[in-house]
Amino acid sequence: MLPVGISFYTFQTLSYSIDVYRNKLEPTKSMLNFFTYVAFFPQLVAGPIERAINLLPQIENKRLFDYVKAKSGMRQILWGLFKKVAIADSCAAFVDPIFADYTNFSSIGLILGAVFFAIQIYCDFSGYSDIAIGVSKLLGIDLMQNFSFPYFSRDIAEFWRRWHISLSTWFRDYVYIPLGGSKVSKILQLRNIFVIFLVSGFWHGANWTFVFWGFLHALCYIPLIFLKRNRKNLDVIAQNKIFPNFVEVIQVFRMFVIVTFAWVFFRANNIQEGFGYLEHMFKNMFFDNSFLNKVGLETENLYVVTFFIIVMFVFEWFNRAYSFGLYNMPKNKISRYVLYLFLCLTIIQYLSGKNEFIYFQF
């Protein structure tokens, strides 16, 4: 058995040691402050992976209660709980039986299983990050943003700038750049990209499925490097507009499909099972709703979780330029408190305690 949160605090202590070695950070003289940084409880078990240069000064300096920051923290905790309890755990009720017995499901069931897993892992992990960041705000601590609405990305480079930001920037600063980054020949740059994505996959566990998942992302990323399009989409999608244009819609849809296919291998027990899942997805091209009976759920369950997903994406779309889905709230007090009540009652209704956070295992 491994200690709780080992991959997260290992990376934090590594970044501390490397930054001190590079003279980017003065070593702390307080053992208490150092171990508070290493084992800061809100983000210990699943991140975000914090840098000492950001967190240590906040721990060392005196903090006063900030009502505005605390209010924002409470809203972020509420939003994280909604994503985890109402959406991620509801999706898991479909995903687990479908992946466990994929050979007996038709295309519609397998497509639903893949899409719901993509939603599940996002809501599960970003939900935890929202809770950790929100709790930290109550303590007067600002943690880095770990997710920036990655499913609104238009290409794989933008996706990785928005997904698990603390991990991707850690690999960028401590692995990719020391290897030469993009300031080397194309061959070495190609090597560096593969190293980053394969190591990222291996970080998730000693299973070839994670490595293959990283390999697939590398294959999608490399063409952008050679075409010099990896930094094309730096601004938020549909900036200063309510809706995206047609091209952006196609780009986001294409990106979601690619990421969802890669997630199949991340979720599968082995690579052969991942390919088998995709084979059956295209092999049994008939559509029916019998999969609901096989997973032991009713049509109403599908409607409800779909409604929750739509609610989440609507709020995150209108807050896509900010740090979380409830950053900007309705100005009307009645509308605001009706929304709070809806979220609280939904969380209470679906709170079962059966599903732990997926990233607890990494």
Summary of the structure (lengths in Angstrom):
residues: 362
radius of gyration: 21.1
end to end distance: 12.4
largest distance: 65.7
contacts: 1112
relative contact order: 0.14
helix: 68%
strand: 0%
